[in-house]
Amino acid sequence: MQAHLIHRRLTLFLQAILVLEVVIAVWNQQWITAVITIGIILVTLGPLFIEKFLHVFIPTEFVLLTITFVFASLFLGEVRDYYARFWWWDIALHSSSGFLLGVIGFLLVHLLNETENIGVHMKPGFVAFFAFLFAVGMGALWEIFEFGMDSIFGMNMQKVMLGDPSGLTDTMWDLIVATLGALVISVLGYTYLKNPRQESFLERWIHLFIRKNPRLFKRKS
């Protein structure tokens, strides 16, 4: 319960910073910044909407991890221009995205594997392989999104620099570090599945999700 409250308070703290940024942007008539930040706030509220309207509980640890990533990548990275200020920010965030997407992919396929309503029984190797491909695939879609935003709205999400006017170098390094992050999570997930007696954060999240969402795992009569 104490950890749950800490996660909730940290989440609210990050959201409060975003709200303050909107107020400052409006005060200074920085309308684009205000609109982007409002969009980021709506993204961070996604887990709350899922829980309230779809009645699906998401572990607070995962909510905090997701919101922190969104805050660091979209707000600090794009709005506050941390990608330009710190050369390692882009690498760190895309590595983290590989971890985060790998966890999501692992949880998705493992939950399907454990749901009795679905006749799917996959070996640990396939679960890990799916998590890896899911993270890499989502990373590729994000790069397509960056290319689209740069091409349509004239942004610089691909971090086009002198000597690399196409942004190809940035895109390839983003994909490489995201792939490495996904690989780490996949290997860890495979190790956890092969040794079920070893409890991991993945297993804790899975068990908590199942316990808090019993209606999703009802047996067929």
Z-matrix of the N, CA and C atoms (Angstrom, degrees):
N
C 1 1.464
C 2 1.528 1 111.05
N 3 1.345 2 117.06 1 -39.95
C 4 1.448 3 120.93 2 179.38
C 5 1.524 4 110.85 3 -62.91
N 6 1.340 5 116.41 4 -44.11
C 7 1.462 6 120.76 5 178.37
C 8 1.524 7 110.56 6 -63.27
N 9 1.337 8 116.66 7 -38.38
C 10 1.458 9 121.47 8 179.24
C 11 1.534 10 110.34 9 -60.51
N 12 1.331 11 117.00 10 -44.32
C 13 1.466 12 121.04 11 179.68
C 14 1.522 13 111.38 12 -65.48
N 15 1.325 14 116.67 13 -38.73
C 16 1.463 15 120.47 14 179.25
C 17 1.529 16 110.38 15 -63.15
N 18 1.335 17 115.74 16 -44.20
C 19 1.462 18 119.97 17 179.75
C 20 1.528 19 110.87 18 -63.43
N 21 1.335 20 116.19 19 -41.65
C 22 1.466 21 120.31 20 178.55
C 23 1.523 22 111.11 21 -62.20
N 24 1.324 23 116.56 22 -44.50
C 25 1.467 24 120.36 23 -177.40
C 26 1.522 25 111.51 24 -67.27
N 27 1.323 26 117.24 25 -39.03
C 28 1.459 27 120.29 26 177.69
C 29 1.531 28 110.60 27 -64.70
N 30 1.328 29 116.03 28 -39.81
C 31 1.465 30 120.43 29 177.17
C 32 1.517 31 111.09 30 -61.87
N 33 1.338 32 116.96 31 -46.06
C 34 1.457 33 121.30 32 178.69
C 35 1.520 34 111.32 33 -64.04
N 36 1.330 35 116.79 34 -35.77
C 37 1.468 36 120.84 35 178.67
C 38 1.528 37 111.10 36 -62.62
N 39 1.333 38 116.85 37 -45.28
C 40 1.465 39 120.88 38 178.70
C 41 1.528 40 110.73 39 -64.19
N 42 1.327 41 116.60 40 -40.51
C 43 1.462 42 119.89 41 179.28
C 44 1.526 43 111.01 42 -67.88
N 45 1.330 44 117.64 43 -34.38
C 46 1.461 45 120.97 44 177.68
C 47 1.526 46 111.08 45 -65.10
N 48 1.336 47 116.78 46 -37.53
C 49 1.460 48 120.56 47 176.78
C 50 1.531 49 110.24 48 -62.01
N 51 1.336 50 116.17 49 -40.99
C 52 1.457 51 120.39 50 179.14
C 53 1.525 52 111.53 51 -65.01
N 54 1.329 53 116.51 52 -41.68
C 55 1.465 54 119.96 53 178.07
C 56 1.520 55 110.30 54 -62.61
N 57 1.331 56 117.01 55 -42.52
C 58 1.461 57 121.38 56 178.12
C 59 1.533 58 110.42 57 -61.65
N 60 1.318 59 116.52 58 -38.54
C 61 1.462 60 120.42 59 178.41
C 62 1.528 61 111.16 60 -63.58
N 63 1.325 62 117.12 61 -38.53
C 64 1.471 63 121.00 62 177.21
C 65 1.522 64 110.08 63 -62.34
N 66 1.322 65 116.94 64 -45.20
C 67 1.470 66 121.19 65 -179.94
C 68 1.531 67 110.33 66 -60.89
N 69 1.335 68 116.83 67 -45.44
C 70 1.465 69 120.63 68 -179.86
C 71 1.524 70 110.72 69 -64.12
N 72 1.342 71 116.69 70 -42.49
C 73 1.463 72 120.83 71 -179.49
C 74 1.527 73 111.31 72 -63.26
N 75 1.331 74 117.27 73 -42.27
C 76 1.460 75 121.19 74 178.64
C 77 1.529 76 109.93 75 -65.59
N 78 1.324 77 116.63 76 -41.98
C 79 1.462 78 121.25 77 179.91
C 80 1.528 79 111.10 78 -60.16
N 81 1.349 80 115.71 79 -39.03
C 82 1.466 81 121.20 80 179.96
C 83 1.525 82 112.65 81 -90.28
N 84 1.352 83 116.06 82 5.71
C 85 1.464 84 122.64 83 179.48
C 86 1.533 85 112.16 84 59.02
N 87 1.320 86 115.43 85 36.29
C 88 1.467 87 121.26 86 175.09
C 89 1.535 88 107.19 87 -94.87
N 90 1.315 89 114.82 88 79.12
C 91 1.455 90 120.07 89 -168.25
C 92 1.522 91 113.03 90 -67.82
N 93 1.314 92 117.58 91 -37.47
C 94 1.473 93 119.66 92 179.58
C 95 1.520 94 110.72 93 -64.08
N 96 1.330 95 115.82 94 -43.91
C 97 1.472 96 120.27 95 177.50
C 98 1.520 97 111.03 96 -60.98
N 99 1.330 98 116.50 97 -41.21
C 100 1.464 99 120.78 98 -179.92
C 101 1.523 100 111.05 99 -63.68
N 102 1.334 101 116.50 100 -44.08
C 103 1.467 102 120.01 101 -178.81
C 104 1.530 103 110.70 102 -65.56
N 105 1.337 104 116.56 103 -44.22
C 106 1.471 105 120.06 104 179.71
C 107 1.521 106 110.62 105 -61.80
N 108 1.331 107 116.87 106 -43.18
C 109 1.465 108 120.60 107 -178.33
C 110 1.526 109 111.25 108 -66.62
N 111 1.329 110 116.93 109 -38.70
C 112 1.469 111 120.12 110 175.82
C 113 1.530 112 109.94 111 -61.07
N 114 1.332 113 115.98 112 -41.02
C 115 1.466 114 119.51 113 176.33
C 116 1.519 115 112.15 114 -61.06
N 117 1.334 116 116.65 115 -39.90
C 118 1.469 117 120.92 116 177.89
C 119 1.523 118 110.39 117 -64.08
N 120 1.341 119 116.70 118 -41.33
C 121 1.474 120 120.50 119 177.86
C 122 1.527 121 110.44 120 -59.55
N 123 1.322 122 116.62 121 -43.39
C 124 1.475 123 120.21 122 179.36
C 125 1.526 124 110.87 123 -62.69
N 126 1.327 125 116.41 124 -37.76
C 127 1.471 126 119.54 125 177.40
C 128 1.525 127 110.61 126 -63.44
N 129 1.334 128 117.00 127 -42.61
C 130 1.469 129 120.10 128 -179.20
C 131 1.526 130 111.78 129 -67.99
N 132 1.335 131 116.66 130 -21.59
C 133 1.468 132 120.13 131 178.27
C 134 1.525 133 112.17 132 -84.85
N 135 1.336 134 116.72 133 -4.89
C 136 1.459 135 121.23 134 -178.75
C 137 1.522 136 114.11 135 -52.61
N 138 1.357 137 118.66 136 -51.04
C 139 1.468 138 119.28 137 179.45
C 140 1.530 139 112.99 138 -58.99
N 141 1.343 140 117.29 139 -34.88
C 142 1.466 141 120.62 140 178.55
C 143 1.525 142 110.72 141 -65.61
N 144 1.333 143 116.98 142 -42.85
C 145 1.464 144 120.54 143 177.88
C 146 1.530 145 111.38 144 -64.15
N 147 1.327 146 116.18 145 -39.78
C 148 1.469 147 120.26 146 178.78
C 149 1.525 148 110.18 147 -61.72
N 150 1.335 149 115.64 148 -43.43
C 151 1.463 150 119.87 149 -178.72
C 152 1.525 151 111.80 150 -69.25
N 153 1.351 152 117.00 151 -38.29
C 154 1.461 153 120.42 152 -174.33
C 155 1.525 154 112.43 153 -78.95
N 156 1.330 155 116.55 154 -44.57
C 157 1.464 156 119.61 155 -172.77
C 158 1.531 157 113.43 156 -96.62
N 159 1.325 158 117.37 157 -30.16
C 160 1.462 159 119.99 158 177.70
C 161 1.519 160 112.03 159 -98.80
N 162 1.344 161 115.79 160 -7.97
C 163 1.468 162 121.98 161 178.16
C 164 1.526 163 111.58 162 56.97
N 165 1.315 164 114.97 163 43.56
C 166 1.459 165 121.81 164 176.91
C 167 1.521 166 108.01 165 -117.34
N 168 1.319 167 116.22 166 119.53
C 169 1.461 168 121.42 167 -178.69
C 170 1.526 169 110.00 168 -81.55
N 171 1.333 170 115.72 169 132.62
C 172 1.463 171 121.75 170 175.81
C 173 1.526 172 107.57 171 -116.45
N 174 1.334 173 118.79 172 129.34
C 175 1.474 174 120.83 173 -179.68
C 176 1.525 175 111.83 174 -53.24
N 177 1.328 176 115.90 175 135.79
C 178 1.466 177 120.30 176 -175.99
C 179 1.532 178 111.75 177 -61.89
N 180 1.347 179 117.05 178 -31.55
C 181 1.460 180 119.17 179 178.49
C 182 1.525 181 110.73 180 -61.17
N 183 1.328 182 115.36 181 -42.08
C 184 1.455 183 119.60 182 -178.97
C 185 1.526 184 110.88 183 -71.25
N 186 1.331 185 116.99 184 -36.85
C 187 1.468 186 120.81 185 176.62
C 188 1.523 187 110.22 186 -60.58
N 189 1.342 188 116.26 187 -47.01
C 190 1.463 189 120.36 188 -179.75
C 191 1.523 190 110.77 189 -63.17
N 192 1.334 191 116.89 190 -42.13
C 193 1.462 192 120.72 191 179.47
C 194 1.526 193 110.80 192 -61.28
N 195 1.327 194 116.69 193 -43.13
C 196 1.457 195 121.20 194 -179.47
C 197 1.530 196 111.57 195 -66.22
N 198 1.338 197 116.00 196 -46.77
C 199 1.466 198 120.00 197 -178.84
C 200 1.534 199 111.04 198 -65.06
N 201 1.325 200 116.78 199 -38.07
C 202 1.459 201 120.17 200 177.32
C 203 1.521 202 110.81 201 -61.90
N 204 1.334 203 115.86 202 -41.61
C 205 1.462 204 119.39 203 179.02
C 206 1.528 205 110.74 204 -64.73
N 207 1.334 206 117.09 205 -44.54
C 208 1.462 207 120.74 206 178.74
C 209 1.531 208 110.22 207 -61.76
N 210 1.321 209 116.53 208 -42.83
C 211 1.466 210 121.96 209 179.97
C 212 1.532 211 110.35 210 -61.56
N 213 1.334 212 116.21 211 -45.26
C 214 1.465 213 120.19 212 -176.61
C 215 1.522 214 112.26 213 -72.04
N 216 1.333 215 117.14 214 -37.62
C 217 1.461 216 119.58 215 -175.24
C 218 1.526 217 112.42 216 -82.87
N 219 1.325 218 117.57 217 -49.54
C 220 1.466 219 120.24 218 -175.13
C 221 1.520 220 113.10 219 -85.35
N 222 1.345 221 116.86 220 -43.54
C 223 1.464 222 118.36 221 -177.03
C 224 1.527 223 111.38 222 -81.02
N 225 1.336 224 116.92 223 -61.23
C 226 1.463 225 119.19 224 -179.16
C 227 1.528 226 111.07 225 -66.59
N 228 1.338 227 115.77 226 -40.50
C 229 1.460 228 119.22 227 -176.41
C 230 1.508 229 113.60 228 -71.09
N 231 1.345 230 116.97 229 -53.97
C 232 1.454 231 120.78 230 -174.39
C 233 1.530 232 113.05 231 -88.46
N 234 1.347 233 117.31 232 -48.43
C 235 1.464 234 120.36 233 -176.48
C 236 1.529 235 111.43 234 -73.23
N 237 1.335 236 116.46 235 -47.10
C 238 1.459 237 120.65 236 -178.51
C 239 1.526 238 113.28 237 -91.60
N 240 1.315 239 116.15 238 1.67
C 241 1.469 240 123.00 239 171.67
C 242 1.531 241 112.97 240 62.36
N 243 1.331 242 116.77 241 36.91
C 244 1.466 243 119.46 242 178.00
C 245 1.526 244 111.65 243 -67.10
N 246 1.330 245 117.40 244 -25.11
C 247 1.460 246 119.41 245 178.69
C 248 1.529 247 111.28 246 -61.65
N 249 1.327 248 116.03 247 -34.04
C 250 1.465 249 120.16 248 178.70
C 251 1.525 250 111.39 249 -84.94
N 252 1.316 251 117.32 250 -32.89
C 253 1.467 252 120.82 251 -177.77
C 254 1.524 253 112.41 252 -71.66
N 255 1.313 254 116.60 253 -39.03
C 256 1.463 255 121.30 254 -175.54
C 257 1.530 256 108.66 255 -123.95
N 258 1.299 257 118.12 256 118.54
C 259 1.460 258 121.98 257 -174.77
C 260 1.529 259 111.81 258 -64.02
N 261 1.336 260 116.20 259 -26.54
C 262 1.462 261 120.10 260 -174.73
C 263 1.534 262 112.52 261 -89.62
N 264 1.339 263 117.99 262 -5.64
C 265 1.469 264 120.27 263 -174.96
C 266 1.533 265 111.59 264 -63.80
N 267 1.331 266 116.06 265 -44.06
C 268 1.468 267 120.70 266 -179.15
C 269 1.526 268 110.55 267 -63.50
N 270 1.324 269 116.68 268 -42.20
C 271 1.464 270 120.49 269 -179.89
C 272 1.525 271 110.72 270 -64.98
N 273 1.345 272 116.40 271 -44.33
C 274 1.460 273 120.86 272 -179.58
C 275 1.522 274 111.76 273 -62.48
N 276 1.340 275 116.57 274 -42.82
C 277 1.466 276 119.98 275 -177.36
C 278 1.520 277 111.73 276 -69.69
N 279 1.321 278 117.73 277 -39.59
C 280 1.464 279 118.93 278 179.80
C 281 1.526 280 111.19 279 -73.22
N 282 1.321 281 117.24 280 -30.50
C 283 1.474 282 119.08 281 172.37
C 284 1.522 283 109.87 282 -64.58
N 285 1.338 284 115.91 283 -43.18
C 286 1.463 285 120.53 284 178.66
C 287 1.522 286 111.22 285 -63.49
N 288 1.345 287 116.25 286 -36.58
C 289 1.463 288 118.70 287 179.19
C 290 1.522 289 110.81 288 -64.04
N 291 1.347 290 116.33 289 -35.05
C 292 1.458 291 119.35 290 176.02
C 293 1.514 292 111.72 291 -63.01
N 294 1.339 293 116.54 292 -42.24
C 295 1.463 294 120.96 293 176.05
C 296 1.519 295 111.07 294 -62.08
N 297 1.344 296 115.74 295 -49.96
C 298 1.459 297 120.86 296 -175.06
C 299 1.525 298 111.67 297 -64.26
N 300 1.327 299 116.94 298 -46.79
C 301 1.466 300 120.34 299 179.92
C 302 1.519 301 111.16 300 -68.34
N 303 1.336 302 116.61 301 -32.76
C 304 1.456 303 119.65 302 175.58
C 305 1.521 304 111.35 303 -63.82
N 306 1.329 305 116.34 304 -41.29
C 307 1.469 306 120.79 305 177.02
C 308 1.526 307 110.59 306 -62.84
N 309 1.357 308 116.60 307 -44.35
C 310 1.464 309 120.25 308 179.60
C 311 1.526 310 110.60 309 -60.99
N 312 1.337 311 116.26 310 -47.38
C 313 1.456 312 119.85 311 179.45
C 314 1.518 313 112.32 312 -61.97
N 315 1.320 314 116.16 313 -41.14
C 316 1.459 315 120.41 314 178.55
C 317 1.522 316 111.37 315 -63.63
N 318 1.328 317 116.45 316 -45.40
C 319 1.464 318 120.48 317 179.75
C 320 1.531 319 111.28 318 -63.22
N 321 1.326 320 117.14 319 -41.44
C 322 1.463 321 120.58 320 -178.87
C 323 1.522 322 111.68 321 -60.32
N 324 1.323 323 116.12 322 -53.14
C 325 1.461 324 118.71 323 -174.77
C 326 1.530 325 110.92 324 -73.09
N 327 1.326 326 117.58 325 -32.33
C 328 1.467 327 119.52 326 179.00
C 329 1.522 328 110.77 327 -69.77
N 330 1.331 329 116.83 328 -37.31
C 331 1.461 330 120.04 329 176.07
C 332 1.518 331 111.10 330 -65.09
N 333 1.330 332 117.40 331 -40.79
C 334 1.464 333 120.33 332 175.07
C 335 1.519 334 110.67 333 -61.47
N 336 1.305 335 115.34 334 -37.03
C 337 1.460 336 120.82 335 -179.52
C 338 1.516 337 112.04 336 -66.75
N 339 1.349 338 115.76 337 -31.61
C 340 1.452 339 120.39 338 -175.72
C 341 1.520 340 113.00 339 -96.40
N 342 1.340 341 118.38 340 -7.76
C 343 1.459 342 121.22 341 -179.00
C 344 1.516 343 110.06 342 -80.73
N 345 1.318 344 116.73 343 123.14
C 346 1.453 345 120.40 344 -174.83
C 347 1.521 346 112.22 345 -75.09
N 348 1.339 347 117.65 346 -19.15
C 349 1.461 348 120.12 347 177.38
C 350 1.520 349 112.43 348 -71.87
N 351 1.334 350 116.29 349 -16.79
C 352 1.457 351 121.06 350 -177.28
C 353 1.519 352 108.38 351 -113.95
N 354 1.308 353 115.43 352 121.40
C 355 1.466 354 119.51 353 -176.83
C 356 1.513 355 112.64 354 -79.86
N 357 1.303 356 117.22 355 59.01
C 358 1.462 357 121.67 356 -179.44
C 359 1.521 358 108.46 357 -120.20
N 360 1.328 359 116.36 358 128.01
C 361 1.461 360 120.92 359 179.42
C 362 1.523 361 107.73 360 -136.04
N 363 1.311 362 115.31 361 99.84
C 364 1.457 363 121.25 362 -175.42
C 365 1.521 364 110.73 363 -106.95
N 366 1.305 365 115.65 364 146.63
C 367 1.451 366 121.50 365 178.95
C 368 1.527 367 110.02 366 -75.15
N 369 1.344 368 117.12 367 156.89
C 370 1.467 369 120.50 368 -178.33
C 371 1.522 370 113.41 369 -54.05
N 372 1.344 371 116.93 370 -36.84
C 373 1.458 372 119.90 371 -179.83
C 374 1.519 373 112.48 372 -62.25
N 375 1.343 374 116.74 373 -39.68
C 376 1.458 375 119.60 374 -179.93
C 377 1.524 376 110.81 375 -71.69
N 378 1.330 377 117.17 376 -38.30
C 379 1.466 378 120.84 377 177.33
C 380 1.529 379 110.00 378 -58.34
N 381 1.332 380 116.25 379 -47.00
C 382 1.461 381 120.79 380 179.26
C 383 1.528 382 110.94 381 -64.99
N 384 1.337 383 116.57 382 -39.65
C 385 1.462 384 120.86 383 -179.79
C 386 1.524 385 110.70 384 -65.12
N 387 1.333 386 117.10 385 -41.16
C 388 1.464 387 120.72 386 177.97
C 389 1.517 388 110.61 387 -63.26
N 390 1.332 389 116.87 388 -43.66
C 391 1.468 390 120.45 389 179.60
C 392 1.524 391 110.42 390 -59.67
N 393 1.321 392 115.87 391 -40.90
C 394 1.464 393 120.59 392 179.36
C 395 1.530 394 111.11 393 -63.93
N 396 1.341 395 116.74 394 -49.06
C 397 1.463 396 120.59 395 -179.01
C 398 1.530 397 111.58 396 -65.65
N 399 1.330 398 117.37 397 -36.35
C 400 1.459 399 121.40 398 178.62
C 401 1.527 400 110.41 399 -61.28
N 402 1.334 401 116.14 400 -47.17
C 403 1.463 402 120.12 401 -178.40
C 404 1.525 403 111.11 402 -65.58
N 405 1.323 404 117.27 403 -43.45
C 406 1.461 405 120.97 404 -180.00
C 407 1.533 406 110.23 405 -65.16
N 408 1.342 407 116.49 406 -41.71
C 409 1.464 408 120.52 407 179.06
C 410 1.515 409 112.51 408 -62.90
N 411 1.330 410 116.99 409 -43.93
C 412 1.460 411 120.11 410 179.09
C 413 1.522 412 110.87 411 -67.22
N 414 1.335 413 116.55 412 -34.63
C 415 1.460 414 119.98 413 176.07
C 416 1.523 415 111.32 414 -63.30
N 417 1.335 416 116.75 415 -39.86
C 418 1.466 417 120.77 416 177.65
C 419 1.529 418 110.88 417 -65.24
N 420 1.339 419 116.93 418 -40.29
C 421 1.469 420 119.91 419 177.84
C 422 1.522 421 110.90 420 -62.97
N 423 1.328 422 116.75 421 -36.74
C 424 1.462 423 119.60 422 178.33
C 425 1.524 424 110.90 423 -64.97
N 426 1.324 425 117.54 424 -38.88
C 427 1.457 426 120.43 425 178.20
C 428 1.527 427 110.59 426 -65.18
N 429 1.328 428 117.18 427 -36.85
C 430 1.465 429 120.94 428 175.18
C 431 1.524 430 109.90 429 -63.49
N 432 1.338 431 116.35 430 -40.54
C 433 1.465 432 120.82 431 177.35
C 434 1.529 433 110.83 432 -61.59
N 435 1.331 434 117.21 433 -44.39
C 436 1.460 435 120.79 434 178.32
C 437 1.535 436 110.75 435 -60.47
N 438 1.319 437 116.42 436 -44.13
C 439 1.463 438 120.45 437 178.97
C 440 1.532 439 110.69 438 -61.38
N 441 1.327 440 116.63 439 -42.20
C 442 1.454 441 120.92 440 179.31
C 443 1.517 442 112.20 441 -64.29
N 444 1.337 443 117.22 442 -42.86
C 445 1.467 444 120.48 443 179.39
C 446 1.524 445 110.84 444 -64.47
N 447 1.331 446 116.71 445 -40.35
C 448 1.466 447 119.76 446 178.92
C 449 1.523 448 111.43 447 -66.86
N 450 1.336 449 115.94 448 -40.33
C 451 1.461 450 119.93 449 -176.32
C 452 1.525 451 112.14 450 -73.36
N 453 1.330 452 117.08 451 -39.56
C 454 1.464 453 120.94 452 -174.01
C 455 1.528 454 112.12 453 -86.48
N 456 1.344 455 116.34 454 -44.30
C 457 1.469 456 119.71 455 -173.25
C 458 1.523 457 113.53 456 -106.95
N 459 1.327 458 116.96 457 2.60
C 460 1.456 459 119.69 458 177.05
C 461 1.511 460 114.19 459 69.80
N 462 1.327 461 117.40 460 25.90
C 463 1.460 462 120.63 461 178.32
C 464 1.531 463 109.49 462 -81.76
N 465 1.328 464 116.04 463 -178.59
C 466 1.462 465 120.40 464 179.69
C 467 1.520 466 109.95 465 -130.42
N 468 1.329 467 116.23 466 49.59
C 469 1.463 468 120.31 467 -178.96
C 470 1.526 469 111.90 468 -69.99
N 471 1.348 470 116.79 469 -24.30
C 472 1.460 471 120.28 470 177.90
C 473 1.521 472 112.49 471 -84.87
N 474 1.332 473 116.12 472 -0.03
C 475 1.460 474 122.25 473 177.68
C 476 1.520 475 111.66 474 55.24
N 477 1.341 476 114.98 475 56.85
C 478 1.459 477 121.05 476 177.48
C 479 1.524 478 109.55 477 -65.00
N 480 1.330 479 117.06 478 128.30
C 481 1.459 480 121.83 479 -176.64
C 482 1.526 481 109.25 480 -128.34
N 483 1.335 482 115.59 481 169.69
C 484 1.456 483 120.27 482 175.10
C 485 1.524 484 108.87 483 -62.87
N 486 1.297 485 116.42 484 135.88
C 487 1.455 486 120.63 485 -177.73
C 488 1.508 487 112.66 486 89.49
N 489 1.336 488 116.95 487 -11.82
C 490 1.470 489 121.04 488 178.29
C 491 1.522 490 108.70 489 -144.05
N 492 1.327 491 117.50 490 63.75
C 493 1.472 492 120.25 491 -175.37
C 494 1.520 493 113.63 492 -64.92
N 495 1.317 494 118.25 493 -18.07
C 496 1.466 495 120.63 494 -178.84
C 497 1.514 496 112.88 495 -86.43
N 498 1.344 497 117.62 496 -16.19
C 499 1.466 498 120.25 497 -176.20
C 500 1.507 499 113.13 498 76.54
N 501 1.347 500 117.46 499 10.13
C 502 1.465 501 120.96 500 -176.42
C 503 1.525 502 112.17 501 -64.31
N 504 1.340 503 116.52 502 -41.01
C 505 1.462 504 119.82 503 -178.71
C 506 1.524 505 111.22 504 -61.20
N 507 1.337 506 116.02 505 -44.95
C 508 1.467 507 119.67 506 178.51
C 509 1.528 508 110.92 507 -61.77
N 510 1.331 509 116.22 508 -43.43
C 511 1.465 510 120.29 509 -179.21
C 512 1.518 511 111.55 510 -61.87
N 513 1.335 512 116.78 511 -44.87
C 514 1.466 513 120.34 512 -177.63
C 515 1.523 514 111.24 513 -66.70
N 516 1.335 515 117.27 514 -41.82
C 517 1.463 516 118.84 515 178.64
C 518 1.527 517 111.26 516 -66.71
N 519 1.336 518 116.62 517 -36.60
C 520 1.462 519 119.65 518 175.80
C 521 1.525 520 110.70 519 -59.83
N 522 1.327 521 116.54 520 -45.13
C 523 1.465 522 120.66 521 -179.97
C 524 1.523 523 111.69 522 -66.80
N 525 1.327 524 116.61 523 -37.51
C 526 1.470 525 120.31 524 -178.68
C 527 1.525 526 111.10 525 -65.55
N 528 1.344 527 116.75 526 -49.43
C 529 1.465 528 118.95 527 -176.93
C 530 1.532 529 110.82 528 -69.87
N 531 1.353 530 117.30 529 -33.89
C 532 1.470 531 119.61 530 176.16
C 533 1.515 532 110.81 531 -65.64
N 534 1.327 533 116.15 532 -38.08
C 535 1.467 534 120.77 533 178.24
C 536 1.524 535 111.05 534 -65.62
N 537 1.326 536 117.02 535 -40.61
C 538 1.463 537 120.62 536 178.25
C 539 1.530 538 110.71 537 -64.12
N 540 1.341 539 116.69 538 -41.49
C 541 1.463 540 119.93 539 177.18
C 542 1.511 541 111.65 540 -62.53
N 543 1.336 542 116.81 541 -42.48
C 544 1.461 543 121.16 542 178.20
C 545 1.521 544 111.09 543 -64.02
N 546 1.327 545 116.45 544 -37.58
C 547 1.460 546 120.70 545 179.96
C 548 1.527 547 111.38 546 -64.29
N 549 1.326 548 116.23 547 -41.62
C 550 1.471 549 120.49 548 178.87
C 551 1.527 550 110.60 549 -60.19
N 552 1.349 551 117.02 550 -48.60
C 553 1.456 552 120.86 551 -179.86
C 554 1.526 553 110.81 552 -62.90
N 555 1.319 554 117.50 553 -39.82
C 556 1.465 555 120.94 554 -179.35
C 557 1.527 556 111.06 555 -64.02
N 558 1.322 557 116.34 556 -42.14
C 559 1.469 558 120.01 557 178.49
C 560 1.529 559 110.18 558 -65.44
N 561 1.340 560 116.78 559 -43.51
C 562 1.464 561 120.00 560 178.16
C 563 1.527 562 110.87 561 -62.66
N 564 1.346 563 116.31 562 -43.72
C 565 1.454 564 120.19 563 179.10
C 566 1.512 565 112.09 564 -61.33
N 567 1.324 566 116.44 565 -41.80
C 568 1.468 567 120.41 566 177.97
C 569 1.522 568 110.61 567 -62.39
N 570 1.329 569 116.21 568 -42.14
C 571 1.474 570 120.31 569 179.63
C 572 1.517 571 111.00 570 -62.80
N 573 1.347 572 117.52 571 -41.36
C 574 1.456 573 121.56 572 -179.77
C 575 1.531 574 111.07 573 -65.48
N 576 1.339 575 116.62 574 -40.01
C 577 1.462 576 119.79 575 -179.25
C 578 1.528 577 111.93 576 -69.59
N 579 1.321 578 116.49 577 -33.02
C 580 1.460 579 119.89 578 179.08
C 581 1.518 580 111.85 579 -75.63
N 582 1.319 581 116.54 580 -19.03
C 583 1.464 582 120.81 581 179.58
C 584 1.518 583 108.48 582 -128.58
N 585 1.341 584 118.82 583 76.49
C 586 1.471 585 122.19 584 -173.96
C 587 1.523 586 114.20 585 -62.49
N 588 1.319 587 117.66 586 -18.73
C 589 1.468 588 119.83 587 -179.92
C 590 1.524 589 111.65 588 -75.02
N 591 1.338 590 116.19 589 -16.44
C 592 1.460 591 120.41 590 179.09
C 593 1.523 592 109.54 591 -90.03
N 594 1.327 593 116.91 592 109.32
C 595 1.458 594 120.87 593 -177.53
C 596 1.522 595 110.05 594 -78.40
N 597 1.317 596 116.48 595 134.92
C 598 1.457 597 122.16 596 179.81
C 599 1.512 598 109.53 597 -126.54
N 600 1.334 599 116.53 598 172.34
C 601 1.459 600 119.65 599 177.12
C 602 1.524 601 109.96 600 -64.53
N 603 1.337 602 117.81 601 -31.26
C 604 1.456 603 120.51 602 177.09
C 605 1.520 604 110.90 603 -63.24
N 606 1.326 605 115.36 604 -47.16
C 607 1.459 606 119.91 605 180.00
C 608 1.524 607 111.35 606 -63.58
N 609 1.332 608 117.75 607 -39.37
C 610 1.461 609 120.77 608 179.12
C 611 1.514 610 110.56 609 -63.22
N 612 1.330 611 116.92 610 -43.04
C 613 1.464 612 120.37 611 179.24
C 614 1.526 613 110.60 612 -64.93
N 615 1.324 614 117.00 613 -41.19
C 616 1.463 615 120.80 614 -179.94
C 617 1.521 616 110.56 615 -62.69
N 618 1.323 617 117.08 616 -49.48
C 619 1.461 618 120.98 617 -178.62
C 620 1.525 619 111.52 618 -63.61
N 621 1.330 620 116.63 619 -39.33
C 622 1.464 621 120.28 620 178.78
C 623 1.523 622 110.45 621 -66.12
N 624 1.338 623 116.98 622 -41.65
C 625 1.460 624 120.98 623 179.48
C 626 1.521 625 110.66 624 -62.21
N 627 1.316 626 117.60 625 -44.48
C 628 1.465 627 121.84 626 -179.95
C 629 1.523 628 110.65 627 -65.33
N 630 1.325 629 116.95 628 -42.23
C 631 1.466 630 121.32 629 -177.90
C 632 1.522 631 111.61 630 -66.90
N 633 1.346 632 116.97 631 -35.84
C 634 1.456 633 120.88 632 -177.65
C 635 1.530 634 113.22 633 -86.09
N 636 1.322 635 117.00 634 -12.79
C 637 1.469 636 121.07 635 -179.63
C 638 1.527 637 110.70 636 -126.59
N 639 1.331 638 118.25 637 60.21
C 640 1.466 639 120.45 638 -175.46
C 641 1.516 640 113.80 639 -63.01
N 642 1.367 641 117.10 640 -28.42
C 643 1.471 642 118.74 641 -177.01
C 644 1.520 643 112.24 642 -67.60
N 645 1.354 644 116.56 643 -21.85
C 646 1.460 645 119.57 644 179.45
C 647 1.529 646 112.36 645 -79.26
N 648 1.322 647 115.62 646 -11.03
C 649 1.465 648 118.91 647 -174.09
C 650 1.528 649 111.65 648 -126.06
N 651 1.328 650 116.57 649 27.67
C 652 1.456 651 120.06 650 177.95
C 653 1.514 652 110.10 651 -70.65
N 654 1.293 653 115.75 652 143.53
C 655 1.451 654 120.63 653 177.59
C 656 1.525 655 110.07 654 -78.00
N 657 1.319 656 114.45 655 146.20
C 658 1.451 657 119.26 656 174.77
C 659 1.522 658 109.96 657 -72.45
N 660 1.314 659 115.95 658 137.46
C 661 1.477 660 119.25 659 -179.94
C 662 1.519 661 110.29 660 -78.31
